Amino acid sequence: MCGIAGFLGPGAPRVVYELLLELQHRGHEAAGIAYLLGSRFALEGGKGLVYEAIGVHRLPASAGLAVGHVRYSTSGPYGRLYQPLIVDAGGVYLAVAFNGNIVNYRSVAREHLGGLRLDWDAWVLAALLARLYGEEGSLADATRRLYEVLRGSFALVAASSRGELLAARDPHGIRPLAYSLGDGYAAVASETAALEALGFKPRELGRSMMLYCDPSGHCSVEQAAPPAEQKTCIFEYIYFARPDSVIDGVEVYRARVEMGRRLARIDDVTPDIVAPVPDSGRAAASGYALEKGRPLLEVLYPSRFRGRAFILPPGVRVERVAKKYGILRSAVRGSRIALVDDSIVRGSTASRIVALLRGNGAREIHFRSASPPIVCPCMLGIDFPRPSELVARGRSVEEIRRIIGSDTLLYNTVENVRAAVGIGVCDACFTCRYPRLVERYVSEFTRD
């Protein structure tokens, strides 16, 4: 899972910088911006958060085309890579950034790129796009052919040194993508909320849809390939996206509140208070508390400067979980607490929080997960591709309860989560049923 952005218009690099700040929740590992200077792209980026990786004072106000990326690595090695990638397409240069996972990238490298040993799906995508661009002569035509070859999840933004801007979304619509068109500009971002924050009026790019701006600046939106069954990633609604974003017509906040309400309806425990695990559990906890008619109290204080532990590399993640939360003792002491989180993936955060609450006087802790048990690896853009990482894999609810140390444990149901979102979703992490176009390739994908 990553965040991507693009802009065609005055001051493009600085607009993309601001869009990446609004998408920072989608990736903390690295960030980059490629912008067009004359007939070549310049690249500004590196490890860390946007303000650490990109020197905003070095971004020229005169450049009129730029693309950018914030990285949460789900393919390739941790900590060494960032996008956009700049590739030579036969004398025309492309700047390419994408969000998702190409599950058949190894076979694509063998069959379409002369057997090049490319061990990162982003390199394969960029190299293939460059090759097709050399054959077709435009980003639009090259991208149409991408759909014939690539399998997986992708939201793509690319620019050419001829002045083209392109955005495209995979046939299942697994990863979100939005755009805005106006007088003299085109803007692209992973989420509608990022565009709205900068004053742009967002529209969503649909399945297999492509936004293309030609070298003259004329922009159009069209179907680039036949769409497949809608399979928006359920984890966008559960955890990843901003609550103020809209994905495929569904407000993320509304979906999370409804997950909490439906969870409360299947729970026979009546707690003294309902407490969220900040920040992604807050909306679900609100819905749970409303349905139960119990007060919603903050018992955990998250350090605002430590970021989202789940999207950090493994070694950093464990350390960060241990230090992320402070306890608001007056709300905890002597209380029967329904503790609501968005999900339980590895169990490390849940067990740490339960221990903190017990150590500060909680009488009972009833852990509630707004999502069902995560029992299958994700190969499409969430970083749990190994079954061994998943605490719910091969374990009963009672076994998981003992691991995290709560008095009771309740998961939401798959049916409740689907109903809360109300559209077609990819919920393979709960069901092991992957979208049709990628199912035969998921065993090929491995996390380096």
N, C-alpha and C positions, 0 to 999 in steps of 0.2 A: 504494500500500500504506500502510495506516494501522493504528492500534490503537484499538479502541472498548471502552467499559465502561459499565455501568449498575448501579444498586443501588436497591432498594426496601427500606427498613428503617431502624432507628435509626442516626444518624450517617452518612447516605448520602454526603454530599460527601467526607468524609474517607476512607471506604472506596473510593470511586471514585478519589480521589487516589492511594491505595496501589496500586490495580489499574493505573493509568496508569504508575506507576513500574515495575511489573513488565512493562509493555508498551513501555517506552521504546525498545527495539531496533527497534520497528516505525515509528518516526518521531521525528526530531530537530528538525524545522523549527518546529513550534508545538504548543501544547497548550491545552486548555480544559475547563472543567467548568461545566455548567448545573445549578442546583439550585432546587428549588421552595421559595419563601417565600410563604406565604399563597396567593394566587391568581395569582401571577406568578413567572416564572423570573428568577433572578439569574445573571449570567455572569461567570466569572472565567477569564481566559486571555490569551494573546498569543504572541509569537514566543519561540522557544528551547525548552530542555528543560523537563520538567514542573516542576522546582523553581524554574526561572527565570520561567516564564510564569504560575504559579499560586501565590498567596500562601496557603499552607496555614493560616496563623494567621487568615486572613479567612474560612475555611470554617466555617459554623456547625454545631455538633454537633447542634443541634435539628432540622435539615432531614432529612426522611425519604425524599426521592426525588431522584436525581441521575443524569446521564449525562455521559460524558466522551470525549475524543478526543486522540490524538497524531497529528500530521500528517507524512506523507511525501507531498509533492505529486506526483500523477500526472495531475491535471487542474486547469485554472485557473492563474493566474500564480504564480510562486515567491515566497515570502517575505512575502506580504501578507494571506493568508487563514488562518482557523482555524475549527474547529468546536468544540462544537455550534452549530447555527444555531437561532435562536428565531423562530418564525413564528406569526402570528395566524390561527387557523382559525375565524373568525367568533365571536370572543369567548372562545374557548378557546385557550390558548397551547400550542404544541408545542416541545419541545427535541429536535433531530434530529442524529444523528451517524452517519456510515456509512464503511465501508471498501470500496473497489472503484472501478470505473468504469462509469458508465451510458453505453453507446456510442451510444444513440439520443437523447441528451438534447436536442439541437437540434430534432429533429423533435417531440419531446414538448412542448417550449416552444411551438412553432408551433401544434400541433394541439390541445393540451389546456390551455394556459395563456394563450390569447388573443394569441399572438404576442409575448409578453414577451421582451425581449432579455436572456436569462440566459446568461452565458458560462462558467458553472461547473456541472458536473453535480450538485454537492451542493445548490446553490440550486434547481435544477430538481426534484430529488427532494423537498426540503423543501416547496417551493411546491405540488407536486402532492399530496403527503400532506396538506397543510393544506386544499387544495381538497376532496379526497375526504373528509376528516374533517368538514368543514362539511356535506357531503351525507349522510354515514352516521352521524355522532354517536359513533363509537368508533374507537380506534386499530386494533382487530382488523379491523373491517369495511373501514376505509380501506386497510389493508395488503393485504387480499385483492384489492382492486381494483388496487393497485400492480402486482401480478404480471401483470395483463392488458396493461399498458402498457410497463413498463420492460424493457429488454434490456441485458444486461451482467453484470457481477459486482457483487454487493453483500452485505455483512453489515451489518445495520441495527440500531441501537438508538434508541428514541424514548420520550419521556415526555410526558404531558399535564398541564395545570394542574388537571385533575380528579383526578389521582392515578394515572393509568394508566402502566404500563411495558410496552414491547414490544420484542422482539428477533426478527429474521427473517433468513433466508438464501436466496440466489438458487436457482433451480431446478437448476442444475448443481452447486451447492455449491463454487463456485470459490474463494471466500474462507472461512476458518474462523470458527466461532463456537461458544462454549461457555456453559453456564449452570449455576447451582446453586440449588436450592430447599431451604429449611429452615423451621424454626419462626419465622415472623414476618419472613422476608426472602426476597428473590430477587436473585441476582447474575448479571451477564452480563460476559463478556470475550472478546476475540478468540481467546485461547489458553487451553487447560486449565491450563498451568503458572502463569499469573497467578492463577487462582482457587485452585489448590493452595497457592501461596505464602502466601495469606491464611487458610489453613485450611479452605477450602470444598471440598466433594466435587464435582468437575466432571462434567458430562455434555455430550455434543456435540449441537448442534442439526443435524438432518439437512437434506437438500436440500428446499427449499420449505417447511421447517418454521417454525413461529412460536410463540414464547413470549409469552403475554399475561397480564398481571395487571390485573384490573379495579379500579375505584375503591375497592372494599371490601377489596382485598388478596388476593382469590382468584386463583390462578395456574393456568394450564393450558398444555399443549403440544399443538399440533395441526398437521395438514397444511393449509397455506394455499392451495396450488395443486398441480397435478400435478407430480411431480418429473420432471426430465429425466435423461439419461444422466449418470452421475457423471463430473465433470471437475475434480477438485481441482487447484489451481495447482501445477505441478511445482516452481516456484521457492520455494514455502513449504518444501518438503522440502530443496531444494538449498541455500538461503541464508537465507530470511527468518525463519522461525519459530525459536523457542528449541528447542535440542535436547531439552529435557525435556518439551516439549509432545507431545500426541497429537492428530493430525489425521485424522479419519475412520478411527479405530481403529488408525492406524499411528504408532508412536513415531518422531519425527523423527530422533533419534540413531541408532536401529537402521537406518533407511533410508539415512542418510549413510554409516554404516560399511559397509553392504552395497554401496553405490555404489563405495566405495574398493576393496573386495575384488574386485568384478567388473572394475574398471579394471585392477587388478594382473594379472588372469588373461590380459588381452590385450596385456600389455606385455612385450617381450623384453629390456628393459634391466634389469640387476641393479645397483642403486646401492650406494654405501657406506652411505648413510643416507637416510632418508625424512624430509622436513621439511614441516610444514603452513604454509600461509599463514593466519595467525590472523585472526579466530577461527573463521570459518565453514568453513574448510577442514580444521579439526582432526579432526573425526570421520571424514571420508573418508580423510584421511592415516593415521589409526589402522587403518582397514580395509585400506588398501593395504599398510601395513607388516606387519600380521599375515599377510596372504596371501603377501607376499614373504619373510617371515622376516628382515627387516632392521630395525635399530634406528630408532625414531622419536625424532628430536631436534628441539628448538626452536632454530631459527637466527635467527628474527625476533622482536624484542621490540616489541609494539605499545603505544603510549601508551594507557593505559586511559581517558584523559580527552579523547581526540580523536574518539571515536565511530566510527560506521560510514560510511566515505567514500562508499560507493555510494549511500546514501539522502540525500545532501546536494545542494543546488542546484548546477548545473554549475560556476559560477565558484568556489565554495568547494571543490567536490569535487577539482578538479585540484590546488589548493594543499594540501589536506589529505593527499592521497596522497603528495605529495612529502615530507611531514614525519611521516608516521604511524609509520614503523618504524625501530627501531634494530637493529644487527647483533650477534649473539653470535659474535664472531670465532673463538673457539677451536673452535666446532662447524663453522665454514665452511671454514677454511683447509685447502686440499689435498684437499677431499672431492669425491666424485662424488655429487651431490645429486639425488634425485627430489623435486621441489618440487610439492606437491599443493595445488591451490586448488579451491574449489567450482565455479567457472566462469570464463570469460573473456568479458566483455561488450564493453567499449570497448578493452581492451588497455592502458590507461594504468597500471593497478596492476601488471599482469604485467611490463611493460617496465621500470618503475621498480625493482621488486624484483630482477629479473634483473641489472640494472646494479649495484645495491647489493651483491649477492652476488659478482659478478665483481670488483668493486672491493675486496672484502675477502678475496680469495684462493681462491674456489671453483674447483676444477679442471674440473668439468663440471656443467652445470645442465640437468636433464631436466624440463621443465615438463609437469605432468600435470593435466588438467582433469577433475573428477568429473562434469561435465555434457558433453553433446555440443556442437558448435558452435551458437552462437545466431545464426541467420540471418534471423529474421523479427521484426518489431516486436511488442511487447505492447501491446494496447489494453485490458487487463483488470485493471490495477492495479500493474504494474511499470513504472518510468519509463525505458523505452527504446522510445518509440513511433515513432521515426524510423529507417528503414532505414540512413541514412547514418551513424548512431552505431555500428553493429555492425561490429566489426573482421573478423568471419568472413563478412560479407555479400559475396559475389562474389569471395572470395579462397580460395586453396588453403591446406591446412595448412602447406605449406612457406613460402608467402608470409607467413602469420601468424607462423611461427617466426622468420623474419628480422626482422619488426617488433618482436617482444618480445625477441629477442636470445638465446634459449636454444639449447643444443646440439641438443636434440630437443624435439618437442612431440607429445603424444598426448592425444586427446579420448576420453572415454567414448562409448559408443554409445547411441542412443535405446532400443534393446531392453534394454540393461543397466540403464538408469535406470528404465524402466517396471517391470522385474522386481524391482528393489530396493525399490520402493514397494509394488507388488503390488495396487494398486487402479486404477480409472480416473482418469486425470489429463488436464489440459489441458497439452499440450506443444507448442502452436502456435509457440512461440519457436524450436523445433527443426524443426518439420514444416510450418509455415504452414497447418495445418488447425485452424481455430478451432471452438469448441463450436457445435453445431447451432443453438441458439436465438439466437446472436449473430453468426453468420458473415456474414449479409447486411448487418449494420449497421457492421462494423468500419471500413469505408472512410469512414464519416461522422464517426468520432471523430478529432479532431485535438488536439494538445497546444499550448495557447496559450503 
